[in-house]
């Protein structure tokens, strides 16, 4: 689905918004064993919120995503 977008080099995407003042973790069983990484924009030196690159995590074994407090995070799959 995402490959239909011009310039998109990924097959899937997951996006999260955490409005809590605490980091949040959730497990998405249907996403376990899949390969996701942070969207490349989070890794740019110009990224506004550096915490996302440092703290956001996706664990493929369990499908667990950890989202920093008060942040928006995108993970992409290839």
N, C-alpha and C positions, 0 to 999 in steps of 0.2 A: 504494500500500500504506500509506504513512504517513498519508495523508489520512483513513483510517478511524479514527484515534485522535482522541479528543475534544481540540480545541484545537490540533491539529497543522496547520500551514499550509505544509507542504512535501510534495513527492512522493517523495523518497528521502533516505536518510541513509547516511553512511559513518562508522564509529567506529574509532578507533585507540588502542592503549595502547602506549606506548614505555617499556620497563623498562631501557633502556640509559642510561648516564650521558652519552651523546652524542646530539645531534639525529640523526634518521633521515629519509631521503627515499626514497620509492618511487614508481615509475610504474605506473599502472594503465591500460593501453592502452584498455580498454573504457569507461573513464570520461572519456577525452579528448573535448574539444568539448562537454562538459556543464557546466552552471552550478551550482557549489557555493559556499557561503560558510560561515563558522564558525557553529555553532549559536548562537542569540542569548544563551544563558546564559553563554557565554564572554566576551561583551561587556559584561555587567552590571558596575557599579561594585563590587558585592558578590562578584564572581567570586573564588574562592580563589586560583587560580593565574593571575596577570596575564601571565605569560610566554606563555600560549597565545594570547591576543589579539594580542600583539606579535610572536610568532615563527612560529606555525602558518600554513602557506600551502597553497593549492591553485591550481595553474596549469592552466587549462582547455585550453590549446593542447596540452600534452603529457600531461595526466592525472597530473602529479607532485604528490604530497603531501609536505610537510615537517612533521615532528612534533617539537616540542621534547623535550629529554632528560627522562626521568622524568615523563611527563605522559599524560593521557588527553584525546583531542580528538575532537570530533564536527563533521562538516560536513553541511550539509543542502542539498538541491536543490529548486528550485521549478519 
